[in-house]
Amino acid sequence: MLIDLYELGYADPVATISSDDVDSLYALPLESGDRDTVYVEEVYVEEVHGGAMSWLMVSLLGSLAWRRRFMNKK
């Protein structure tokens, strides 16, 4: 890590400090780990089931089909 201090009106740095000068700057984390937001990837599984017909609906459709069959024969 290298820190340069500039002053208004001067083109060059006024003061410089680096990890070569101070050991505490070596491997210094740039972000705080306790402030990071933890992202948990959630997987959504949508189960799609085919429609089920009740026995009442099956018998109604069967009777309509049977009726059409015999009504068309006349």
N, C-alpha and C positions, 0 to 999 in steps of 0.2 A: 504494500500500500504506500502511496505517495501523496502527501498533502502539501500543496503550494498555497501560500498566502499572498494575495495581490492587494495593492493599495491604489486607489484612484489617482491617476496622474502618472503612474509608473508602468512601463511596459513589461518589465521583468518581475519575477516573484520577489517579494520582500523577505520571505522566510520559507524554508523548505524542510520537511521532516519526512523520513521514510522508515521502512521496516529495517533498513540497514543501520539506522541510528538508534532505534528503540525496539527492543525485543517484543514489547507488548503489541506492536502493530503487525507483527508477523501472524498470518492466518487469522486475522481479525474478521469475524463475520460481519457482513455489511447489512444484514437484516436480522431482526430479533425473531427467534424461533417461536416465542410464545405469542406473537402477534399474528402469525400466519393463520389463515382460515383453512381448516381441514375440510377437504372436499371428499365426500363419500359417494362413489358412483353407485347409483341405485339402478337395478335392472328390473324393468317392469315386464312381466310375462302376462300377456292377455290370452286367456283361454277362450276359444270360440267353440261352442258346441252347436251341433245341428239341432234344428227344432224338433221337438218330440210332439207327437200328436196323441191326444188322449183316446181312449177306446171309444168314447162317444163320438169324436170327430171321425175316426176310422169307420165306425159303423154308419154314420151319416153319409160319408162319401161312398161307401160300398152300396148303400141302398139307392143313392142317386144313380150310380153307374148301373146297377141292376135294373132300375126303373127305365133308364134310357134305352138299355138293351132290349127290353121287352116292349117298350112303347114304339120303337122304330120298326119292330117286326110286323106290326099290325097294318 
